[in-house]
């Protein structure tokens, strides 16, 4: 079960550092915006807008659209407002799973945030009711293979199974099944994003600034230079440089 308080606290704490570490999220946004092939929209809901990078892409592509952007972190929204300019987008600080929509939209979209939702099936069904005729839902979400190499190395180091946040992320088949139970037309694509890190410390800093501060890891490992070196050695043996 995802702890929303931890999510809000961590994203707010690292709102000013987020953009320096959001390579995967920006990759998802660049793929997602290409999927929006409609000529125009009059109203868009951006769920989990974060620091506004995907919101900015939407605004640039659909400058005449009324955009409402929602995020659970007040600090993230503050950064997004600074980035897009005051009045360009209506920003709301709220948990999108408990948001009273109160209006209809041509497009409801979300970039790399649905993996944190407690009940995606119920939320998508609710979002469908908020669509105008002919509107659609478009989103990207991380899957259970997220940081899979780190996960396997940590399990070898600890010599036992380890549950991290990504362990609870839905795979492509489960997401597709949920969508098919709600929408008449469904299209699901899977993309693999690979990124190299110079060290385990660099990867851990990325996790700290863009996720739930490595939820699951802090309970299992008291990080020391020796342990970090040992895990890096495990990684080099399991995944040798080509």
WOSUL-V943222 format. One record per backbone hydrogen bond with DSSP energy under -0.5 kcal/mol. NH is the residue of the N-H (numbers start at 1). CO is the residue of the C=O. If there is no record, write none. Layout:
((NH CO) (NH CO))
This chain:
((4 2) (7 3) (8 4) (9 5) (10 6) (11 7) (12 8) (13 9) (14 10) (15 12) (17 14) (18 14) (20 17) (21 18) (26 22) (27 23) (28 24) (29 25) (30 26) (31 27) (32 28) (33 29) (34 30) (35 31) (35 32) (36 32) (36 33) (37 35) (44 66) (45 107) (46 44) (46 68) (47 45) (47 109) (48 70) (49 70) (52 49) (56 52) (57 53) (58 54) (59 55) (60 56) (61 57) (62 58) (65 62) (66 42) (67 65) (68 44) (69 67) (69 90) (70 46) (71 92) (74 72) (77 73) (78 74) (79 75) (80 76) (81 77) (82 78) (83 79) (84 80) (85 81) (88 85) (89 85) (90 67) (91 89) (92 69) (94 71) (94 92) (96 94) (98 95) (101 99) (105 130) (106 43) (107 43) (108 136) (109 45) (109 107) (110 138) (111 47) (112 110) (112 140) (113 140) (114 140) (116 113) (117 114) (123 119) (124 120) (125 121) (126 122) (127 123) (128 124) (129 125) (130 126) (130 127) (131 128) (132 105) (135 132) (136 106) (138 108) (140 110) (146 143) (148 145) (151 147) (152 148) (153 149) (154 150) (155 151) (156 152) (157 153) (158 154) (159 155) (160 155) (164 162) (165 215) (167 164) (168 165) (169 166) (175 171) (176 172) (177 173) (178 174) (179 175) (180 176) (181 177) (181 178) (182 179) (183 179) (193 191) (194 192) (203 199) (204 200) (205 201) (206 202) (207 203) (208 204) (209 205) (210 206) (211 207) (213 207) (217 214) (218 214) (220 216) (220 217) (221 217) (223 221) (228 224) (229 225) (230 226) (231 227) (232 228) (233 229) (234 230) (235 231) (236 232) (237 233) (238 234) (239 235))
